[in-house]
Structure formats: C-alpha cells, structure tokens
Amino acid sequence: MDATDEELIKSAFLNIVHRPPSEEEMQILLTTFLTERSQIAAPTSVQLLEVGRLPLNRELPQDRLLALTMVNRLLLNLSETVSRH
C-alpha cells in the first residue's frame, strides 16, 4: 500500500459511490479512518481480518487495513449507495 490514506479513501469513495467526495465528506471519512485506526487492538484486528475467502496478507499494516475496511463498510451502507441500484 504505497498510496496515502487520503488517496485510498478517495479511490474507495469513487469506486463505491461513483462520484468524487466533497471536502466535508472527505473530512468525515478521514476522521473515521483515524478514529478506527487509533482504537484497533492487534489481536482483534487479526480476528476480524481473517474472515473471508482470501488469506490475510500479514505483511500489510493490520491497523491500517482494518481502518480502511471500516471506512469501506461505511461507504457501502450509505443511503446513496444502497438506493442507487
């Protein structure tokens, strides 16, 4: 993951919502990301990240990966995303 946190969040927003985020939305998502990342305990993050079909890449920073996962979860649950299809 060579991209910055902000770049990854913008990319996720664009891919999920199909438009660029506003400055206010970006600030909310970045704050959410930083809050999630600061509250993650290592054993918990590994347990949550091991759920799924693909094996967990342990070379990636687990706290960052889980915080990005939580931001993506938020994006997938936006009414704009859910009601679009």
Secondary structure, DSSP 8 states (H G I E B T S, - for coil): --S-HHHHHHHHHHHHHSS---HHHHHHHHHHHHHHHHH--HHHHHHHHT-SSS---TTS-HHHHHHHHHHHHHHHTSHHHHTT-
